[in-house]
Every structure is written in C-alpha cells, then in structure tokens.
Amino acid sequence: MNNDPRVNRRTMLKGTLLKGAGVSLALPLMDSIGFSVGAGRVSAGAGPSKPPVRLGFMYMPHGVIMDDFWPESPEAFHQSPPPAIESLRPILDQCLMMKGISGVPISPFNGAPHALELSTWLTATLPDAETRSRINIAISADQIMANYVGAQTSLPSLELATMPQTWKENQAGLHEAYYSHCSYRSPTQPVPAEIDPRNVLNRLFGKKGKDGHVTEANPLDRQMLDRVLGGARDLRKTLARTDQQKLDEYLDSVRAVERRIAAIESRQKEAALEKAGVRTTQRDASDSPPIEVKIPEGDKRSEYMQVMCDLTILAFQTDTTRVSTYIGSTPNGVSYPELGFTDKHHSQTHHENREKMVRKVAAITKFNIDQYAYMVNKMANLREGEGTLLDNCIMMWGSGLEDGNKHRRENLPFIIAGKGGGSIKTGRFLPDTKGNQGDLLTTLLDCAGVPVDRPIGIATKQITEMKA
C-alpha cells in the first residue's frame, strides 16, 4: 500500500469527483503533485519538483513607432518607460528588452515584405525561391520545442489567432499562407491556428479519445463546474495548505474564462437578432425606438484577445502544453474601432511622418502590448513552485518589421517577459545588442532547456548577454 500523499500530475478531477459528467479537467501544477520532467517522471516521495519552463510567443504586424517603443536609456527603462510599454511598468523587473536584433534579409523577395514578416518570425529563414508558390520554408522555433517536450503534455503545442488565416494577395509569387502563419511543423506543413475561444476551451478540457483527440465537446458550464468545485473538497484534504489555495484559484480562473466566453457568445447572438429585426428585450410601446448601434464583428477586440490570453495561461497552469503562439493580428486590413478610429492598421503605417497617422500607429502598438501586458501581469500574480508562473515562462512579444513606413528589418522590436526558470536575467534594457532573429530564437530555446543541434535559420551564435 502506498501511503505517500503525493498524487500524480496526470490525476484528473474525474470519477467520484465528476461522476457521470463524462469529462475530465487537468489539475494545475502543485507542489503536492508530481509532473513529467525531462525524459522521465518524478517519482513518488521525491519532494517538491521544479516546474517546467514554458515558451510563448505573441505577434503584431507592421512594426512600431520607434520613439514610442524603445527606452531612452537603461536607466529610463525603469524610471520613465516609453508610452508603448507603460502597461508593463508593474513587472519591468521581470522583462528584458534588447535593441539591435536584425531580421532576415528578404532579397530576392524585396517586393514581399508582408508575406515574409510573419513567416520568417519564428523560422528566421526565407522561403525556398525555387518553389515559392508552394509552402517550403523551415520548421519554426515553437515546433522545435514542441517536438522536444510535446510528448510530456496532452497537447504538444497551442496555436491561437485573432482572425482567420486567409489572405489572397500575391506578393512575389509567394504562397498566401506565408501571410498568416508563423508556426511550421515541417518546412512544408504550416500549423493552423484556432480563432474560436470556445473551440480552444474544448480542446484543452474536452473529452478525449484514446488517440488524444477531442471526441466530444464538453463546455465547462456552470453545472459541471459546480460538481468540480464540490468534488474538489475531497482532493483538497490531501494537499498542503498552499496547494489548496492554488487549486481554489485555478478553479475560479476556469469558471471566469467560461463566463467571459459565454458573455461574448451571448452578445454576438443578440447582435445577430437585432440585425434581423428581432428585439431581444421587452420595451413599452411608449418607449423611443432603440438607437442604431453597430457592434463590431467578434465583439471588442481587447476582450477577445484577453480571453485568448487567459486560455494560454490556463494551458500553462495545467501543463496541458508548454508551447504557445498567438497571432494577435495579420496584415490584412485590420482596424481598431475600440481606439476611436476605423483606419486600417496597414494604411496608417505608411505615414511618411504625418503626425496624425503616426499617433494612430502608436496607439495600435500600445493597444497590442497592453493585451500582452494583461497576460504576463496575470502570470506574475499566479504562484507556482517557489515563485510565480511567469518565473517559469519565457513570453515573447514582437513584430516581423521594425518600421511599417519603410518596411525596415534592421532593428526588430521584441519584449521578453519571464525568467525561464532562472535562465534569463530580466529587469534590463540592452540598447546595443549584436545579433539577428535566428540568434535570438536559438538562445530562447537553449534557455527553455531545448538542446538545439544546429542554429535556427540565419543564426550564427547565441546572445549570451541575455542569460542569467
């Protein structure tokens, strides 16, 4: 008989806990619960284990307004951060910025800057010039890590996007998928991203068959979560006090995400009914007719993006995956009415230094970084092991262009949050970094504990100054 109170990380809240529900819910990582690490599994009684390192990427196209993005000096990084990163101020000690990372030179595809800004972002490689009308590039950094750690989790990787991955423009004869995909399982296999948060939720927590695929959608509705919360009392008795609190916080987070997704769906249904002339609320005959309100497709972009960020956090908390990418937007006519204007992002980046357009691009950049900040700030407030979830992550935000006005790629904007389990020295701005996109990706994989037998794309070295 095993009297060890530790339970395996693969223990699910099921059986008597969810009797008859036909669902399973992965647990968060807790000191009382072992998890897979390296090539093996933590043995019972081995004591608290070091949490795994997770790697996440979040993307925005078209570059930034440089004066609004880069700190004036290493000292100003903390004392007076530029407007674009103001929302990161609470956790700047857990962030790293490096100026001087160059992108992939795009010759002989000089007429295809937007087809290449996303496709080269995690590959650091140009498409094959001889087969440009077909996908032929390189495996991406996220999928390199997924190949190494994916067997230890339910999902090898999680790919998310804000909008469908379709774009029909043809630049330099390149395949249209290059515009909207950053993850490549192999040189010829782009990985599709999920845009529906409900589908993501079902993929993370739905019922899975023997092959690991979701066979039945099981939304985390209130009734099911009530059973989880009720049954969790038995599990809580076996956990240390700190882990009891982690379990409570985790279940509250799951329910909060479910409520937010349900609210978005409800508003979308109401908008569709109003558009069809069906009133969704009862009104007195003497009431004035409702004013015309145009609800943007997909609801508020900030709310949508934050739900996707929450799903990433939950996936990392439960060790459902250790690799995630989120394409915040793509270069296909995106606008931001939430910011008070409807001009397309791409059109405004060709501002030729006209102040009004420059300010709009700066506002769009800040908006996107604010959503990233929402995610990493939340991670910084979730306890895990001897630190926080963010301590055990490497979360990179960035763009595949330096400046959308001139399509420059010599100084790509990146922000890294998280210490990578102690491998990255954060709280710094390095104003004169020497390296390229491939160097950065190769270094990030090394910091995440992934042995890289060859450089990624154009890499020639690792960027040692970013390491702890």
N, C-alpha and C positions, 0 to 999 in steps of 0.2 A: 504493500500500500504506500502510495506516495503522499507524504504529509506536507510537502512543500507548498506553501500558499501561492507561489507564483503560478500564473496561468499563461499558456502560450499566446503570443501575439495574434495567432490565427483564430483564437477563440472568438466566436461571433455571438452577438446578442440574439440568440435563437432558441429553439427547443422550448423548455419551460418558460424561457424569457419572452418568447414570441410564439407561443403555442398556437398553431392554427393560422398564423399570419402568412406563412409561406414566403417569408422574406428573411434577409439577413442584413445586419448592419455592422460594418467593421468598427473596431474599437480604436480610440486614439492611442498613441504611444504613451505608455505609463511605466514608471519605474518597477511596478509590481508585475509587469507583463513583458515577457521576452519578445524579441523580434529578430528576424533574419539579419545577419550582418556578414559582409564579406562573402566567402564561398560556403559558409556553414551556418548553423543556427545556434543561438545562445542556449546553453544547457541550463537545466533547472538548478536553482541554488547557486548560480554563478554570480549573483548580486546584480545591482543596477548596471545596465549596459549603456554605452554611449550611443545616442541617437544617430541615425544615418544622415548623410548630407543629401539635401535635395537641390536640384538645379532648375531654375525657372527663367523664362525669357518673355519680355513684353515689348511689343513693337509699335512704332508710329512712323508713317512715311514722311518724305519731303524735307527732312532736316529741321533745323531750328533757327531762330534769330540768335546769333552767337553772343551778342552783348547781353541778352536777357538770360542766357543759359550758363555761361562759364563764370565762375567766381573771379574777382579781380586779382586775388592772390590766395595763397594757402591760408593766411590769417583771416581773410574776408569770408572764406568758406563757412566758418562758424559765426563770425561776428556780424556779417551783413550779406547773407546768401542772396544771389540774384533772384528776381521775381519768379522765374520758371521753377525753381526748386524750393520756394518758400514753404510749401506744404510738407517738405521733408525735414524742416528745422528740428522737430522733436527728436528725430533719430539720426541726425547728421553724424553722430559719433559711431553709427553703425553703417555708414555709407562711404563709398570710395568713388571719386571722380578722377579721371585721367585724361588730360588733353594731349593730343598728338597721335592718336590711333588712326592710321590711314586705312581706307577701304581698298577693295580690289580694283586695280586699273581696268577700265572697261573696253579698251581697244582690243579687238576690232569691232566692238559693238557701240561705238560712240553715239549712235542715234537711238539708243535704247536705255536711257538712264532709269526709267521707271520699271522696265521689265527686269532690271538687274538689281535694284536697290533691296528688294526683299529676298530674291532667290539667292543672292550671294551673302546675305547677312549671317547665316549660320553655317554656310558651306565654305566661305572665303575662297570660292572657286568660280570661274566663268563657265557658262555652258559650252559644250563642245561646238565649235564653229562649223564643223562639217555636217552636223545633224541638228541644226538649230531649230528646225520645225518640229522636232521631237524632244521629249524630256531626256536630257543627258548631261548631268552636272556632277554631283558628288553626294555622298552621304553627309547629312548635316550633324553638327555637334550634339544636338539633343538626342539624335538617334544613335550616335556612337555611345553615349552614356546609357541610353535605354537598352542597347544590346548587352551592356556590361552588368547592369543592375536589374533589368526588367524581369528576370526570372524569379526575383525575390518578392515581387509585388503582384497584386491582382491585375494591374494594368501596367504594361511596360512604359507607357508614356501617355500624356494627355495633351491633345491639341485643340485649342479654342480659337474662335474668331468672332468678330462683331458683325460681320456681314458675309454673304455668300461668296465663295471663292471663284467668281466668274468675272472675266474681263475680256472683251472681244477686240481690243485694239491690237494691231500687229506692228511691233517695233523691230526693225532689222530682221524680220522674218522669224523672230523667236516665238516659241510656243506660248500660248496665252497663259498657261499655268504658272509661268515664271512670275507673272504679276502678283499673284495672290497666295503663293505657297512658300513657306520658309523651312518646312521640315521635309526631309527626303530620306526614306528608309533605305534606298539604294540610289545609285546615280540615275536610274530610270523610273523610280517609284516615288512620286510626291505623296505625302501623307495628308489626307483631307482633315480639315478642322471642323469641329462641331460648333454651330451657331445658336442652337436652341438650348437654353439652360435646363429645361425640363429633360431633354434627352441626356444632357450631361449628368444630371442628378440620377436618372435611371441607370446610366452606365456605371456610375460609382456605387450605387446602393441597390440596384435592381436584382432580381433573382437570376442566378447564373446557372447554366447547364454544365455538364462535365467538361466541355471544351473551353469553359471560361467565358463564353459569350452570354450576353443577357438574353434569356429566353422568355421572360415575362416582365413587363414594366410594372414596377411596384412603387408608385409615387409615395413619398413619405408624408402621408396625410395625417391629420390630427389624431384620428382614431389609432393608427398604427403607432404614432409617436407616444400616445398616452400609454400604450402597452409597453413600449420600450422603457419609458420612464418608470412605470410601475414595476416591471421586472428587474430593472437595474438595481433596485434596493437589495436584492439577494446578492448580486455581484459586488456591490459596494462593501458588504460585510467582510469580504476577503481582501480588500485593498487598504493600503496605508491612507492616512488622512489626506495627504497632498494629492494622491491619485483619486480619491473620492471627489475632491473638488474639480480635478481635471475632467473626470467623467461627467459631472454635472454641467460644467461649462461647455463641454463638447456637445452634449445632447441639446442644450439650449441653442447652440450655434446651428445645429442641424435643423431644428424647428424654425429658427429665424430665417434661414435660407429658404425653406419650404414656403413660409408665409410670404416672403418677398416675391418669389416666383409666382405664387397664386395671385398676388395682387396685380402683378404685371399682366398675367393672363386675363384677369377679370376686367381690367381697364381696356385691354385690346378688344375683348368681346363687346363691351359697352360701346366702344368707338365704332365697331362694325355695325352694331344695331342702330346707333344714331345715324350713321351714314345711310342706312337703308330706310330711314324714316320711322324707326320704332323707338318709342320713348322708353327709357329704362327706369324712370322714376315717376311716381304719381304726382300730378300737379292739379291745382284748382283751375277751373275754367277761366277765372278772372286773372290768373297769373299772366304776366307778359310771356311771349314765346321765348324759348331759350335762345341766347345769342349764339352765333356761329363760332365754334371752337374747333380749330384744326389740330388734331392730335397727331404728332409725327409717328410714322410707321416705326414699330418696335419700341414705342414709349420713349421716355427720357434716356438719352444715351448714357449719362452718368450712372443712373440707377441700373441699367442693363449691364454696364461694364463692372459695376461693383458686385452684382450678383455673380458674374463670371469669376471675379477675383475671390469672392467667398468660396466658390466651388473649388478653386485651386487650393485655397487654404485647407478646406476640409479634406481634399485628396491627400495633401501632405501630412496633415494631422493624423490621419488614419493609416498612413503608409500604404495607401491604395496605389500610389505611384510616387516615384521620386524625380520625375522629369515632366516639365510642363512648358508649353509655349502658348502665348496668347497674342494673336494679331489684332491689335486694337483697332486698326483701320487699314485700308489699302488705297492705292492711288486711283480710285475710280469714282470721282465725283462726290466725295463725302462732304457734307455740310454740318454745321453745328448751330442749329437754331436756338439751342439752350443758352448760347452765348450772346444772343440778341442780334444775330445777323445770319443770313442764309447763303452767303457767298461760299463757293466751293473752296475747299482747302487748297487743292492744286492751283486754282487760278490765282489765289492770293499769294502763293509762294513766289510767283513771278512779279514781284512788287516793284522792281527797279528802284528800290529805296523810297518809294512813296509812303509817307508816314502812316496814312490810314490803313493801308494794306499790311504794312509791317506790324502794326499793332494787332491786327486780326490774326496774323500768323503766330505772334507771341501769345495771344490769348488761347489759341488752339493748342499750342505746345504746353502751356501751363495746365490746361484742362486735362490733357492726356497724362501728364506727370502727376497731377492731383489724384487720378484714379490709381496709378501705380503707388503713390504715397498712401492712399487709403489701404491698399493691400499690405504693404510692408509695415506700416504703423500698427496694423492689427496683429500681424505676425509677432511684432516686438512686444506685444502685451499678452501673448499666449505662452504660458510656462511649458517648458519641456526639458526633461533631464535636469541638469544643474543650471540651465539658463532659459532661453526662450526659443520658440520655433524659429524665429529669424536667425538666431545664433547658429542654427544648424542648416541654414539655407544659403544659397547664392542666387539672388534675384537680380537679373539684369534688365534694365530698360534702355532702349536705344532706337536709332534710326539708321537706315542704309544710305542716307545722304547727309552731308554736312550742311548744305545750304540749297534749298529748293530753287532759289532765284537763279543760280549759276550752275546747278547740278554738280557742285564740287563734292569730292570724296576724300580730301586730304586730311580731314580732321573730324572724324565721325563722333557724334555725341553719344556718350554712354554714361549710365549711372549703375553702380553695383551696390546692392544692399545685402547685408548678411555677412557673417564671419566664416561661413563654410566649415563649421565645426572647429574653428580656430586656425584655419589655413590662410585666411586673408586678414591683413591689417587694415582696418577701416578707420573712419574718422579723419580722412585726409583728402586733400585735393593736390594731385600731382600735375603741375602746369606744363611740364616739358617731358612727357613720356615718349620714348622712342619705340615704335612697334607698329604692327599692322593688325588688321582684323583677325587673320589666322593666328598670329602670336597670342592675341587676347583669348580666343576660343581654346587654343591648346593649353594655355595657362589655367583657364577656368576648369577644364576637365581634370587637369592634374590636381587642382585644389579640391575638386569634388571626389578625389580618390580613384579616378579612372585612369588606368595606365594607357597611354597613347603610344603605339609603336611607331608612328610616323607623324610628321607635322600635319596640321589641318590646312588644306588649301595652300595659300601663299606664305604660310608661317615659316620662319627661319629660326625662331628661338622662343623661349618663354620670357614673360615680363616679370622678372624676379622681384622688382621693387614693389609690386602689389602684394607680395606674400608676407605672412607674419613671420 
